[in-house]
Amino acid sequence: MYPYPEAVSPAARSHLDAQLAFFNEMSKTMTQSFQNLLDLNMRVSRSFLEESGITSQQMLAAKSPADAISIAVARVHPASQSLLAYHQEVSKAAADTQVELNRVSEKHVQETSRTASGLADEVKRATADQTERNVRQQQDMAKRAGDAFESFQGNMQSGQSGQSAQFEQSVRDAQAVRTPQPGQPGQQPERKGSIKPNS
């Protein structure tokens, strides 16, 4: 499924669950609030259109301009009352929404805080464990590097004594080749690549 199969810790899962529950309830509250406001707007709009239609019919049916003006003036007070009622309902809906949001927050804040604290403790513990492992690994690497260096130094010292013994043996071999062999007085062995003198 995923390239990194690291499991989610129980503390992280409970914290995510608490946050999701909080956000779900907050979104439900906000959705309900918007729905209530939308219903209120629809009711007021419908009422306003109905009253405007009735007023328009009455004004068209008026016998004189003075009657039409008196009909329009008579509708001003009910329209202002409707607007005042709409404003009060919007204020009430906003206050109800605020109360509901506070209730949801109070309900979920303690749980979210508790799970966040548990998650922080787990992260702190995991970080301390990882730091301790890293320090141990670095100490092991330093010890191995020191052991390798000491081994190299020991090999160098034994190698130098072995090399000096090998060098002394090579010198003895070279001297043995230069010294005349019994039965061949004063004759030196031929060296490869050397030029023979003309006799």
Secondary structure per residue as TSV (DSSP state, phi and psi in degrees):
chain	resnum	aa	ss	phi	psi
A	1	M	-	360.0	-71.2
A	2	Y	-	-109.4	148.6
A	3	P	S	-69.4	-20.2
A	4	Y	-	-117.5	100.3
A	5	P	-	-83.3	24.9
A	6	E	-	-65.9	128.0
A	7	A	-	-76.6	149.8
A	8	V	-	-80.7	132.9
A	9	S	-	-70.2	155.2
A	10	P	H	-60.7	-35.8
A	11	A	H	-66.0	-41.3
A	12	A	H	-66.6	-41.1
A	13	R	H	-64.0	-43.9
A	14	S	H	-67.0	-35.3
A	15	H	H	-67.1	-43.2
A	16	L	H	-63.5	-40.8
A	17	D	H	-62.2	-41.9
A	18	A	H	-64.8	-42.0
A	19	Q	H	-66.3	-41.7
A	20	L	H	-62.9	-40.9
A	21	A	H	-62.6	-41.4
A	22	F	H	-62.7	-50.2
A	23	F	H	-66.6	-34.9
A	24	N	H	-63.4	-45.6
A	25	E	H	-68.9	-36.5
A	26	M	H	-63.3	-44.5
A	27	S	H	-66.4	-36.1
A	28	K	H	-62.9	-42.6
A	29	T	H	-63.3	-45.0
A	30	M	H	-65.9	-40.7
A	31	T	H	-62.9	-42.8
A	32	Q	H	-63.6	-39.6
A	33	S	H	-63.5	-45.2
A	34	F	H	-64.7	-37.7
A	35	Q	H	-62.5	-43.9
A	36	N	H	-63.0	-42.1
A	37	L	H	-65.8	-39.7
A	38	L	H	-63.7	-43.6
A	39	D	H	-60.7	-43.0
A	40	L	H	-61.8	-45.7
A	41	N	H	-62.2	-40.6
A	42	M	H	-64.3	-43.6
A	43	R	H	-61.6	-46.3
A	44	V	H	-67.1	-40.8
A	45	S	H	-62.7	-45.5
A	46	R	H	-60.7	-44.8
A	47	S	H	-62.9	-42.1
A	48	F	H	-64.8	-42.2
A	49	L	H	-65.2	-40.4
A	50	E	H	-63.1	-46.0
A	51	E	H	-66.2	-37.0
A	52	S	H	-66.2	-40.8
A	53	G	H	-62.4	-45.5
A	54	I	H	-63.6	-44.4
A	55	T	H	-63.5	-41.8
A	56	S	H	-62.6	-42.7
A	57	Q	H	-62.8	-41.6
A	58	Q	H	-66.0	-38.5
A	59	M	H	-69.5	-37.2
A	60	L	H	-69.7	-30.2
A	61	A	H	-84.0	-6.5
A	62	A	-	-66.8	145.7
A	63	K	S	-83.9	-26.0
A	64	S	S	-138.9	162.1
A	65	P	H	-62.3	-31.2
A	66	A	H	-66.2	-38.8
A	67	D	H	-64.7	-39.8
A	68	A	H	-64.4	-41.4
A	69	I	H	-67.5	-41.0
A	70	S	H	-65.6	-35.3
A	71	I	H	-65.2	-44.5
A	72	A	H	-63.6	-42.8
A	73	V	H	-66.4	-36.9
A	74	A	H	-65.2	-26.8
A	75	R	H	-85.8	-12.3
A	76	V	H	-65.2	-47.1
A	77	H	H	-63.0	-46.5
A	78	P	H	-63.5	-35.3
A	79	A	H	-66.3	-41.3
A	80	S	H	-66.9	-35.8
A	81	Q	H	-64.9	-39.7
A	82	S	H	-64.1	-42.8
A	83	L	H	-64.7	-39.1
A	84	L	H	-65.2	-40.8
A	85	A	H	-65.5	-40.0
A	86	Y	H	-61.8	-44.7
A	87	H	H	-61.3	-42.2
A	88	Q	H	-65.0	-40.0
A	89	E	H	-68.2	-38.1
A	90	V	H	-63.8	-43.3
A	91	S	H	-62.6	-41.9
A	92	K	H	-64.0	-42.1
A	93	A	H	-64.0	-40.7
A	94	A	H	-65.0	-42.1
A	95	A	H	-65.1	-42.2
A	96	D	H	-62.1	-41.7
A	97	T	H	-62.2	-43.6
A	98	Q	H	-62.6	-43.0
A	99	V	H	-61.8	-44.2
A	100	E	H	-65.8	-40.7
A	101	L	H	-63.8	-39.9
A	102	N	H	-63.8	-40.2
A	103	R	H	-63.7	-45.1
A	104	V	H	-62.8	-43.1
A	105	S	H	-61.6	-47.2
A	106	E	H	-61.8	-38.0
A	107	K	H	-65.4	-39.2
A	108	H	H	-100.6	-18.5
A	109	V	H	-63.1	-42.9
A	110	Q	H	-61.7	-45.4
A	111	E	H	-65.3	-43.9
A	112	T	H	-65.2	-40.4
A	113	S	H	-64.5	-41.7
A	114	R	H	-63.4	-44.9
A	115	T	H	-70.3	-33.4
A	116	A	H	-66.2	-38.9
A	117	S	H	-64.7	-43.3
A	118	G	H	-62.1	-40.6
A	119	L	H	-65.4	-42.0
A	120	A	H	-63.0	-41.6
A	121	D	H	-62.0	-42.6
A	122	E	H	-65.7	-41.0
A	123	V	H	-63.9	-41.3
A	124	K	H	-63.2	-43.3
A	125	R	H	-64.3	-45.4
A	126	A	H	-64.7	-38.1
A	127	T	H	-65.9	-42.1
A	128	A	H	-63.3	-42.5
A	129	D	H	-62.6	-44.7
A	130	Q	H	-64.9	-39.6
A	131	T	H	-63.8	-42.9
A	132	E	H	-62.6	-43.0
A	133	R	H	-61.5	-43.4
A	134	N	H	-62.5	-41.2
A	135	V	H	-64.3	-43.1
A	136	R	H	-62.3	-41.5
A	137	Q	H	-62.7	-42.3
A	138	Q	H	-66.4	-39.1
A	139	Q	H	-64.5	-42.4
A	140	D	H	-62.4	-42.3
A	141	M	H	-64.5	-40.6
A	142	A	H	-65.0	-39.9
A	143	K	H	-65.4	-44.0
A	144	R	H	-63.3	-39.7
A	145	A	H	-65.0	-41.1
A	146	G	H	-63.8	-42.6
A	147	D	H	-63.3	-41.8
A	148	A	H	-64.1	-39.3
A	149	F	H	-66.4	-43.3
A	150	E	H	-63.4	-40.9
A	151	S	H	-62.8	-42.7
A	152	F	H	-62.7	-42.8
A	153	Q	H	-63.2	-43.8
A	154	G	H	-61.1	-42.8
A	155	N	H	-64.9	-37.8
A	156	M	H	-64.5	-43.6
A	157	Q	H	-67.7	-44.1
A	158	S	H	-70.3	-33.0
A	159	G	H	-67.0	-35.9
A	160	Q	H	-67.2	-42.5
A	161	S	H	-68.1	-36.0
A	162	G	H	-67.8	-38.2
A	163	Q	H	-68.5	-40.3
A	164	S	H	-66.4	-37.2
A	165	A	H	-65.9	-39.8
A	166	Q	H	-65.9	-39.7
A	167	F	H	-63.7	-43.7
A	168	E	H	-62.1	-39.6
A	169	Q	H	-64.9	-40.6
A	170	S	H	-63.4	-40.2
A	171	V	H	-63.8	-43.9
A	172	R	H	-62.6	-41.0
A	173	D	H	-63.5	-41.7
A	174	A	H	-65.1	-39.1
A	175	Q	H	-68.2	-36.0
A	176	A	H	-65.8	-36.2
A	177	V	H	-69.7	-35.3
A	178	R	H	-78.1	-28.2
A	179	T	S	-76.3	140.0
A	180	P	-	-63.6	141.8
A	181	Q	-	-82.7	151.4
A	182	P	T	-60.7	133.7
A	183	G	T	96.7	-9.2
A	184	Q	S	-131.3	78.6
A	185	P	T	-70.1	131.1
A	186	G	T	67.1	2.9
A	187	Q	-	-95.0	131.4
A	188	Q	-	-99.8	144.4
A	189	P	-	-66.7	150.9
A	190	E	-	-72.5	141.7
A	191	R	-	-101.7	145.7
A	192	K	T	-63.8	137.8
A	193	G	T	77.9	2.1
A	194	S	-	-88.1	154.1
A	195	I	-	-91.2	132.0
A	196	K	-	-84.0	137.6
A	197	P	-	-71.1	145.0
A	198	N	-	-74.4	133.3
A	199	S	-	-101.3	360.0
